[in-house]
Every structure is written in C-alpha cells, then in structure tokens.
Amino acid sequence: MLYYLFDWMDKVLDVPGAGAFQYISTRAAASMVTSLLIMLLCGKPFIKWMKTKLGMMDEVRTELGLEGAEQKAKTPTMGGLLILAAIIIPTLLFAKLDNIYILIMLGTTVWMGMVGFLDDYLKKHRGKAGLPGKYKVIGQVMLGLVVGLLIMYHPDIQNSTLTTIPFVKNNELDYAKLVTWMGPWAKDLVWVVVVLVVVLVVTAVSNASNLTDGIDGIATGVAAVNGGALALLAWVSGNVMMASYLNIMYLPNIGELTIFSTAFMGATLGFLWFNTHPAEIFMGDTGSLAIGGIIAVFAVLIKKELLLPLLCGIYVVENLSVIIQTAACKRYRRKHKLPAGVPVPVDKRPFRMTPLHHHYQKKGVAEEKVVQRFIIIAILLAIFTLMTLKLR
C-alpha cells in the first residue's frame, strides 16, 4: 500500500526521496526492518497474552527423556501467528499488490497458517492428537493444486512449464517433454505434470519443515537462511541484466517476491529472539507448516524447485532419518516377532531417536550446539545453492 502512496507522492507532488520506493532494494530493506520491528516490539506482549488469556501451552512428550522437556511443556505455543503477521503486514505495506506472485505467496501464507492453526487448536482442546495427518495432506494438496493451475493458466505468469536444472549448461527443463510420448494429447495434459510437481514439492517441504521444528531455534534458524537464499534467487531471476549475465531464466515481475522473502527473513530472525534456548515461545504447526509451504511455493514460482533438495538439505536429512528409522524398526519387529507395545532396543536402531536432531540430543550433545551446527550447515548449503548459478 505504501508503494502506491510513495508513487503518487513522487509523480504528483514531486516529494524528494519518494521515488526511492520504486526500487525493489529499497522496499526489500524496509520490509525486512518492519518485519523485525513487529517481532521485537510485539513479541513480549504476544507471549504474555498467549499465556494468560489463551493458556496455549505446548504439548511436549516429557516421557521421551529429552533435555528440558518438563520446562518446554510450560512454554506457550502457536507463535506462528506472530510470524505470519510479521510476514503479511510488511508485504502488504511495501509490495505491489497487483503482482500475481505476491498474491500467490500471501494466499499460501494464510492458507498453510490456517491448516497449522487448526492443528494447534485441536491439540489444545483434544489432547496430543491434533488435526489428523490426512487432513494436513489434503490442505497441502489443495494448495498445490491451486498454485499449479495458476502457474499454468494465469496470463501474467510466463514460462509456465519450464524449470531450472542445476549443474548443467543448458539448464532449462520443459515439463512438456515428459509427456511427448502421449502424442496429440501431450499439449492438453502437460498441466497434470506441473500440478503433480507442485503438489509433491509443497507436501514434501511443508511436512519436512514440520519435522524439523523439534528443538529451540532450529526451524526458524534454518528457515531464515533458506529465505535469504531464495530472496537472492528471486532478485537475480527478475533482473534482466543479472539474468543475462548469469545465463539463467529471466522471469518478468518475479523480482517483486524479494519484498516478500525479506519480510520472511525478518519474521524468522525476529522470532529467534524469543525462540532461542531456552525458548519463551514455540511456533507450533501454525508456523512450521506455513514456513515449509512458503519455501516450497516460492521455489516453484521462481523455477528453482529442483534446487530444493540442496538448499533444504537439512529438511531432506531430517526426513530421511525418520524414514530409515521407521523401516529398520519395522523390519526388526517382523524378524524378531516383537509383540505390540515392546519397543525395538535402542542399540538395534539406526538412530537413538528421530528426527535426526533428537539423535544428537540422546548422544549428549547440548541442544544449543545441535541448533548452531544445523544452521551452519544450512548456510553452507545456501552458499552452494547460489554457486550452482555458475557451476555448470
């Protein structure tokens, strides 16, 4: 909204300095600062409100024997609401609201926030069960379906079927080539491929973000790093000179997403002020599901979804640890015919506990050290992801 105000002030009133808001860099900086201020100024009152008015305390499993579990059970959750506000408000203030990419990201934030909020609310009023997993997946699939169809058929979105392949010289993949074997039907059915890719990415990344949110500061720290990398990727993709220099796909109007991603960075970094160990508040599924959905849809819009396994390597490893642990324990139970309720011995499991961050906790590594090391790895992965623009 302020973009239009400053545009009017520049063109009609000729106010000195008002024209600076035409630049993405100016508005991106303002968006990040505003997001940080929202978090820092509203954090304490919000935490107090959650404790005294709503009593939204986290449902922590103290029986698992994790460090500080009893204290965590007294910590309020649903801090994701504040993260969402700190993303949405600066975006509304500084972005062009007629930009389809901005509208898609705002819709993604609200929708996934609602799915996560419902899960957190049900946990509070129905115990640990919360929203059944299948309904979370339905929400993610619906988002992927809508975003995929918008990518295919909205007139302001170009290169609908193209994406970027890392590490190859001619690094554009046309999803339409995957259905050429269908002959005359290929042109009419390529939308199915695009929608399936978007649904898969949204579901995978959103659930992986949810899994990663297990100890103080880990999810927000990793998300802030990912947001910074995505901001740079959006900016160079939307700048015709930088896109030409890097020989990457130029996407008109996509640079506006830089304003959204800097608000995302500000919100996650600001949340760390209250979420570092010992956490004063947790984001809950309201935050973790939304963060994953945001990263997934953002990457799809800037045609960099195939870079996500590298950029979000932390999410990949966390997910894999759960899959490997589950498969190994099932195999052991079948082989040794363990009765229901009897756990697989710890020394027979691939990991002492999953997701992976809990494995290191069980090994005696301090929670703060686990978080710091995961964030350092996330930074290295983000740098390597940006290097792929030239490493071909």
N, C-alpha and C positions, 0 to 999 in steps of 0.2 A: 504493500500500500504506500509506503514511504517513497518507493521508486517513482510512482506516478506523481506524488506531491512534489518531489525534487525536480522531476522532469518538467512539470508546469512552472515551477519557480525559475528554472533555467531558461525556458523558452518564452515565457510570458513576462515575467518580472525581471529577468536577467540578473538574478541574485548571484553574486560572486561565490564560486565554490560549489554551487548546486549541481553543475554539470559533472562533477566528480562521481555522482551516483549513477552515471551512465556506464561506468566501468565495472566489470564483474569483480575485479580485485578489490575495489573499494567496498562494494556491498558484501563480498565474502568476508572481509575483515570485520565489518560492522556486524554481520550475522553471528560470527563466532564470539565476539566480545559480548554481544547482547545475550547469547545463549549462556555463556559463562556467568554473567551477572545474574541472570534469572536463577541459575542453580545456586550460586553462592548467597544471594540475598533471600531466597525463598526456602532454602534447604532446611534450616533450623525450625522455622515456623511450621513447615510441612511435616517434619518428623514429629514435632510435638502434637500436631493435630492428629496424625495417624495413631499415635499412642493413646491420647486422652479421649478423642472423640469416637474413633472407629475401633480402636483396640486391635488393629490389624497386625498381629504378631506372626512371625514366620513359623511354618510347620517343619521344624528341624528334627531329624531322626536321632535322638540322643543315644539310642541303643546301639548305634554303629561304632561308638567309641572314638569318634573323631575329635581332634583338638578343639576345645572351646565350644562344643556342641550345646552344652547347657546354657551358656551365655547367649549363643546365637538364637536359641529358642525364645529369648526375651526381646529380640530385635524386631522392630516393625518391618513389614514388607510392603509391596506394591509401590515402591519408589519409582517404578517405571512410569507412573503417571507424571511425575515431575520431569523425567527425561523427555517424555512425549511433548509436554508443554514447552520445554526449552528447545525443542526442535521445531515445532509448529509455529510458535509465535515469531521468532526471527525470520523464518521463511516467509510468512505472511507479510512481514514488515518490509523486507528488502528484495524479495524475488519478484519477477514478472509473473503475475498470476494468470496471464493468458497463455502461458507456456505449458504445453501438454505434458512435458516431462515433470515439471514441478507439480502439476495437478495429480499425476500418477503417484509420485512419491508421497504427497500429502495423504492421498487416499490409502496408500499402503500402510503408512504410519498409523492412521486412525483405525483401519480395519484390523491389523495384527495386534494393535494395542487393545482393541475390544475383545479379541479372542483370548489374549493373555489375562485381561482384567476379569473376564468371566471365570477363567480357571482359578485365579487367586481368590476371587469372591466365594466360589464354591468350596475351596479348601478351607476357608474360614468358617463357613456355615455348615459344611457337610463332612469336615474332617480332612484326612490326607488325600482322599481320592481326587477331589477337584473335578475338572472337566475331563470326561473320558477321552483317551488318546485319539479315537477315531473321529471325534468331533473337531479336535485341533487340526487333524489332517484334512478334514472336509473344508475347514476355514482356509487352510493353506492352498488347497486345490482350487477353491473358488477364486482366491486372489490370483493364482497363476493363470487360470482360465481367462479372467477379465483382462489382465495385463497382456497376455499373449494375443488376444483378439484386438486389443487397442494397438499393439505394435503392428499387427498385420493390416488393419483397416483404417486407422486414423490418418486423415490426409496430411497432417503435419509431421508424421513420422516417416523418415526415409530409410532406405536400405533395410527394409523390414525382415528380409530373410537372410541377411548377412551377419557374420560374426567374425571375431578375430582368433586366429590360431597362433599360440606362442611358439617361438623358436624356429619358425620357417620364414623364408624370404618373401614369397607371395602369400601373405598371412591372412587372406580373407577366405572364409568358407561360406559357401551359399548352401543353406539347408535344403534348397530346392533340388540340389544334386542328389540328395539322399533318396528322392522319390522318382528319379528319372526312369527307373525300371517300370513305373506304372503307366508309361506312355502318355496318351492324351489326358489321363486323369491327374497327372502329376501337378499341373498348374493349379487345379482346383483343390487339391488336398495338401499342398505344402503347409497350409495353416495348421494342420493337425500336428505336423512335426514341430513347428515353432511353439505351439501351445504346450505340447508334451515336454519340450525342453524347459520352458519357463516354469511349468508345474513342478518338474523334477528339481530344478535349482532352488525354487522357493521352499519346497518341502524339506529338502536336504539341509539347506543352510539355516533355516529357521529352527529346526529341531536340533541341529548341531550347536547353535548358539545357546539354546535352552539347556543342553547337556553341560556346556562349558561353565555355565553360571552355577558354580558349586562352592567356591571359597571367596573370601572378601577381596574384591577388586579385580578379579581375573577377567570376568566377562566385559566389564567396562573398559579395562586397560587394553585388552586385545581389540575391542571394537573401535576405540579411538584411533589406534594405529591403522586399522583397516580403512576407517573413514578418511584419514589423511591421504592414504594411497589412492583411494577412489576419487577424492577431490582433484588430485593432480591428473589422474587419467581422464576425468571429465573435462578439465580445463584444456588440456592439450588436444583432446578429440574435438572440442568445439571451437578451437582457434585455427583458422585456415592456414596461417603461416607455420605454426608449430606442427600441425598435422602433416603439412607438406614436407617440412624438414625431417620429421621422424618417419615419413613414409607410412603413415597409418591412416585408417579410415576417417575422413572428415565428416562430422555429424552436425549439420546446422542446428543452432539453438540449444545444443546439448550442454554448452558451457554454463548455462543458467543453473544447472544442477550443482555447480560449485558452491553456490549460496546455500543450498540445502545441506550439502555434505559438511561445510564448515560449521553450520548450526549443529549437525550431528556430532562433530568432533567436540564442540564446546559443551554440549549436553553430557557426553560420556566422560570427558575430562573433569567437568564440574561435579559430576556425580561421584567421582573418585575422591573428592574432598571429604565426603561423608561415608564412602563405601570402603576405604582402605582399612586394613586390620588395626584395631577391632571395629568392625562396621557399625555405624549408627543406624543404618537402614539398608535393606536389600531391595533390589529392583523387582524381584518376583517375575513370574511369567509375563506380566504386563510389559516389562522391559525386555526380557531376554527373547521372547518370541518376536516382538516388534523389531528389535535390533537385527536379528537374523533375517527377517523378511525385508527390511530396508536394504541391507547389504546385498541380498540376492537380487531384488528388483533393480536396484541401482546398477549393478554389474550387467544385468541383461540389457538395460536401456542404453548403456554406453558401449555395448557389443563386446564386453570383456568377460562374459560368464565362464569361458574356458580357462581364464586365469585364476578363477576362484580356488581350485584345489591347491594352487601355490600360495596365493595371498592368504587364504584362510586355512593354511596348513595346520594350525592349532586345532581348528574345528575338525579337520579330517582325522587327525591322530586321536582326538578325544572320542570321536565316533567309532573309529576302528578298534580302539581299546575295548569298548563296550561289546562290539560285535564278536571280537575274538574271545573275550571272556565268556560271553553267553554260549557261544558254540562249543568252547572247550569244556565248560561245566556240564552242558547237556550230554556231550559225548562221554564224559567221565561217569555221569549218573547212569547212563544206559549200560556202559561197560561193567560197572560195579554194582548195578541194580540197587542204588541207594533208595530207600523209602522216602516218601514225601515228607518234607519238614527237616530232613537231615542235610545239613549244608556240606558242600564239597570242601574237603580240607584245604586250608589256605596254601599249603606247600604244593598242592596239586593244581593250583590255578595259575594261569599265565601272569596275572597281576593280583596283588593283595586285595585291591578294591578298584572298581571303576566308577566313573570315568578316570582317566589317567592321573589327573591331579590328586585324586584321593590315594592312588597307589604310592605316590611320593610322600604324602602325609603319613601313611601307615608305615613307611620306612623310616620315619622320624625326621624328615626334612621339615623345617619350620614353614608354616603357612605363608608368611611374608616372602620367604625365599623362593617358594614354588611360584608365586604370582610374579615376582620380579623376573625370574628366569623365563617364564612363559611369555611375558611382554617383550623381553629382549629378543627372544626367538621370533616373535611376531614382527618386530621391527626389521630384523634381518630378512624375513620372508617378504615384507613390504618393499624393501630396497631391491631385492632380487626381482620381484614382480615388475617394478618400474624399469629395471635394467632390460627386461625382455623386449621393451620397445625398440632397442637397438641390437640385442643379442639374437641374431638370426643367421 
